[in-house]
């Protein structure tokens, strides 16, 4: 089930109704059943995969907590990591790696038939796998205690708002909240509905509208022009942000109405002044996961410079692989790793140069300059992310370093007429206004509704009206559902 569907518009109110009227001792049962139903709508048999992953991590955590032997604890941690990552590898990467290995073998003169299994990629497997791994690792380190109530833990793994595309929650944040006896509160309901409205606006209006023009270029790489690639890449940067952050807003809003606070996943990433800052603002739950469970265990920056740069590259290489079983994602992650390494190497020389030239690094002009070039670098990386194949990447890059052709002809090819341009720009402007007035910020945290009530009401009405006005055709899936 996806959020922007008729099924969800029926499902969610029913979930809320019974969640608030049922007694505390049965709330978890209802929410767990609803979460499993939410997932099973897509492909019922794959619910057993979630149950298996849940059971393995649940049992291992309890066994680790009970054991006083470090060797035994390490054994159960290793067993869980191998099992959970093995399941993820099999369903997500087996065909990809088998195909790559066979292609490489044939390239060097060998002969091998294709080995492709008819596997269905389970929706959200990367997200809930990482969520269970963070729980098991934290129990192993002694940061948290193991959850002995299987129902509560199963709900932590499968909580429907963030089950299939995050945010990737930490047990210390979500588990205690799931156990509380939440009541319907106006502040939470209003903040949640606002968040959901802005999320739907981002997805239905901005992301889906822009996708039409992006697809024209990226699905026909051989016919694209330089101007078309530039325009499509800039538009894709907006599309993927609105698509993914839109999903996150809806997820956070859904949970917020129930009184549950999920972690923020985005913080205006395109305002970043460097690639390092970009990743502190983009997909925060994933970047912080890699920081805590991969980068720091590898040694972080508390090691030699060479090892530090190696650690950075490994993290972003794995991040690219996490996003999808395609070499385009691996290249995308690797490029961001290179960005990070170059940024770290040139940091001190750049600071010395700024001081020598008397450049005010805190000035508005310099800030805008840094944001512009950071955005350019991110857009270049999005070409790798969006391209359908490695061969398409080669075609797109070759056309970027060749004459770009006619801008006017490109606009005609993209069917970017004046009305389309105005609607697209107006949608982005409305989104920026909603962002600025705080319509997608937390209200309940301030403890009052009065300060933002008018702005919130305006945001809700405008967002819903715009969605109804421009929404056409069937519901489209969110980009990150494939991960």
Secondary structure by P-SEA (a helix, b strand, c coil): cccccaaaaaaaaaaaaaaaaccccaaaaaaaaaaaaaaacccccaaaaaaaaaaaaaaaaaaaaacccaaaaaaaaaaaaaaaaaaaaaaccaaaaaaaaaaaaaaacccccccccccccccaaaaaaaaaaaaaaaaaaccccccccaaaaaaaaccccccccccccccccccccccccccccaaaaaaaaaaaaaaaaacccccccaaaaaaaaaaccccccaaaaaaaaaaaaaaaaaaaaaaaaaaaaaaaaaccccccccccccccccaaaaaaccaaaaaaaaacccccccccccccaaaaaaaaaaaaaaaaaaacccaaaaaaaaaaaaaaaaaaaaaaaaaaaaaaaccccccaaaaaaaaaaaaaaaaaaaaaaacccaaaaaaaaaaaacccccaaaaaaaacccaaaaaaaaaaaaaaaaaaaacccccccccccccccaaaaaaaaaaaaaaaaacccccccccccccc
